[in-house]
Amino acid sequence: MTSPLPRSADPSGPDAAPSVLDLAPVLPVVVLADAADAVPLARALVAGGLPAIEVTLRTPAALDAIRAIAREVPGAVVGAGTVVTPEQVDAVTAAGARFLVSPGWTESLLTAMRASGVPYLPGVSTASEVVALLERGVREMKFFPAQAAGGTAYLRSLAGPLPQARFCPTGGIGPATAPEYLSLPNVGCVGGSWMVPAEAVAARDWDRIEELARAAAGLRGAGGTCR
């Protein structure tokens, strides 16, 4: 049985797309050089309490990794990250991606993500980009690069004038800084890679990754708004 995605807070009606922001306090950002590692890695993350997994399109193995997780890890909600073209939207959804994440957005990319029928988090780093997406009916976004773009202070400043926007901040966030992000009213979850360190993946130390994932999942009780 696949893990369900809860309904989104998007106000577009009863057919609104489900939200990935509500699955866990942390969205693992995964870079895989070998698609053979995808299934055991995903199983470790799911066992640790992190069912949503963003596989980034930074390596040639990414599509095969998404395909393998979608097929063989029923407890996972696998998505694609670093989606920057409409063609990539088509490729990753065909491979089984159940959500899309981009570092930024254009009109053509946004149109393709909307047409895909799966949840998507377009990237923003300025108030103007947030307002532009709100005008287009998008309320859930990736804030990237989070630390470099102003961190928690910037997001806190956005909460007053733009309370309808919800974010998954990603970029430079670790276990020490994640709780402060999660305490903000406009943050649903944070993205990060600290629970999938490159050396652990290279060593295929799935027990360590499961342990790190369990600690990250425990951040739900750190005062965040994840539901």
MODA-V633508 format. One record per backbone hydrogen bond with DSSP energy under -1.0 kcal/mol. CO is the residue of the C=O (numbers start at 1). NH is the residue of the N-H. If there is no record, write none. Layout:
CO&NH / CO&NH
This chain:
6&19 / 13&16 / 20&23 / 25&190 / 27&192 / 28&54 / 30&56 / 34&37 / 35&38 / 37&41 / 38&42 / 39&43 / 40&44 / 41&45 / 42&46 / 43&47 / 44&48 / 45&50 / 46&49 / 51&77 / 53&79 / 54&30 / 55&81 / 56&58 / 59&62 / 61&65 / 62&66 / 63&67 / 64&68 / 65&69 / 66&70 / 67&71 / 68&72 / 69&73 / 73&76 / 77&53 / 78&98 / 79&55 / 80&101 / 81&57 / 85&89 / 86&90 / 87&91 / 88&92 / 89&93 / 90&94 / 91&95 / 92&97 / 99&80 / 100&121 / 101&83 / 106&110 / 107&111 / 108&112 / 109&113 / 110&114 / 111&115 / 112&116 / 119&100 / 121&102 / 122&142 / 124&144 / 126&130 / 127&131 / 128&132 / 129&133 / 130&134 / 131&135 / 133&138 / 134&137 / 139&166 / 141&168 / 142&124 / 143&170 / 145&149 / 146&151 / 147&150 / 150&154 / 151&155 / 152&156 / 153&157 / 154&158 / 155&159 / 158&162 / 162&165 / 166&141 / 167&188 / 167&189 / 168&143 / 169&191 / 170&146 / 171&147 / 174&178 / 177&181 / 178&182 / 179&183 / 181&184 / 184&187 / 186&167 / 190&27 / 192&29 / 193&196 / 197&201 / 198&202 / 199&203 / 200&205 / 201&204 / 204&206 / 205&209 / 206&210 / 207&211 / 208&212 / 209&213 / 210&214 / 211&215 / 212&216 / 213&217 / 214&218 / 216&219 / 217&220 / 218&221 / 219&222
